[in-house]
Amino acid sequence: MAVVIRFSKIGRKGERKYRIVVKEKRSKRDGDSIDMLGFYEKKVGQKVTKEIDQEKLKYWISKGAIVSPSVKKILSSEKA
Protein backbone atom coordinates (compact mmCIF):
# COMPACT_ATOMS: atom_id res chain seq x y z
CA MET A 1 0.00 0.00 0.00
CA ALA A 2 1.55 3.30 -1.13
CA VAL A 3 0.69 6.18 1.16
CA VAL A 4 0.75 9.83 0.05
CA ILE A 5 0.30 13.22 1.74
CA ARG A 6 -1.95 15.37 -0.44
CA PHE A 7 -4.86 17.83 -0.60
CA SER A 8 -8.52 16.94 -0.16
CA LYS A 9 -10.96 19.65 -1.27
CA ILE A 10 -13.62 20.90 1.14
CA GLY A 11 -16.11 23.79 1.13
CA ARG A 12 -18.44 25.24 -1.45
CA LYS A 13 -18.00 25.52 -5.19
CA GLY A 14 -15.46 28.20 -6.10
CA GLU A 15 -13.76 28.26 -2.71
CA ARG A 16 -10.14 27.26 -2.34
CA LYS A 17 -10.18 25.27 0.89
CA TYR A 18 -8.22 22.07 1.30
CA ARG A 19 -7.38 19.60 4.03
CA ILE A 20 -3.88 18.16 4.06
CA VAL A 21 -4.43 14.44 4.51
CA VAL A 22 -2.64 11.10 4.46
CA LYS A 23 -4.29 8.55 2.20
CA GLU A 24 -3.68 5.63 -0.10
CA LYS A 25 -2.23 6.67 -3.47
CA ARG A 26 -5.01 5.13 -5.59
CA SER A 27 -7.97 6.43 -3.56
CA LYS A 28 -10.24 9.28 -4.71
CA ARG A 29 -9.27 12.88 -3.96
CA ASP A 30 -12.15 13.42 -1.52
CA GLY A 31 -12.47 9.82 -0.33
CA ASP A 32 -11.62 8.37 3.07
CA SER A 33 -8.29 9.41 4.53
CA ILE A 34 -6.01 7.72 7.05
CA ASP A 35 -5.10 10.89 8.98
CA MET A 36 -5.62 14.67 8.75
CA LEU A 37 -2.51 16.84 9.13
CA GLY A 38 -3.97 20.33 8.74
CA PHE A 39 -5.62 22.70 6.30
CA TYR A 40 -4.82 25.25 3.59
CA GLU A 41 -7.06 28.13 2.48
CA LYS A 42 -6.39 30.80 -0.14
CA LYS A 43 -8.75 33.76 -0.38
CA VAL A 44 -8.97 36.27 -3.22
CA GLY A 45 -7.25 39.52 -2.27
CA GLN A 46 -6.17 38.18 1.11
CA LYS A 47 -3.25 36.21 2.40
CA VAL A 48 -3.05 32.45 2.66
CA THR A 49 -4.23 30.67 5.82
CA LYS A 50 -2.54 27.37 6.59
CA GLU A 51 -2.04 25.19 9.61
CA ILE A 52 0.00 21.99 9.58
CA ASP A 53 0.76 19.63 12.46
CA GLN A 54 4.54 19.27 12.06
CA GLU A 55 4.79 16.30 14.46
CA LYS A 56 2.28 14.24 12.43
CA LEU A 57 3.95 15.31 9.19
CA LYS A 58 7.37 14.12 10.39
CA TYR A 59 5.83 10.87 11.66
CA TRP A 60 4.19 9.99 8.34
CA ILE A 61 7.28 10.93 6.31
CA SER A 62 9.37 8.66 8.58
CA LYS A 63 6.89 5.84 7.87
CA GLY A 64 7.46 6.26 4.12
CA ALA A 65 4.60 8.53 3.04
CA ILE A 66 5.32 10.43 -0.18
CA VAL A 67 4.53 14.16 -0.22
CA SER A 68 2.67 15.32 -3.35
CA PRO A 69 4.26 18.13 -5.42
CA SER A 70 1.52 20.63 -4.51
CA VAL A 71 1.87 20.01 -0.77
CA LYS A 72 5.67 20.09 -1.09
CA LYS A 73 5.35 23.53 -2.69
CA ILE A 74 3.41 25.04 0.24
CA LEU A 75 5.71 23.36 2.76
CA SER A 76 8.77 24.91 1.12
CA SER A 77 7.10 28.35 1.05
CA GLU A 78 6.40 27.98 4.78
CA LYS A 79 10.10 27.51 5.57
CA ALA A 80 11.23 30.45 3.41
WOGI-V196790 format. One line per field, one symbol per residue. ss: DSSP state (2 for helix, 1 for strand, 0 for the rest). Layout:
BEGIN
ss=???
END
This chain:
BEGIN
ss=00111111110000001111111100000000001111111100000111110222222222000110222222222220
END
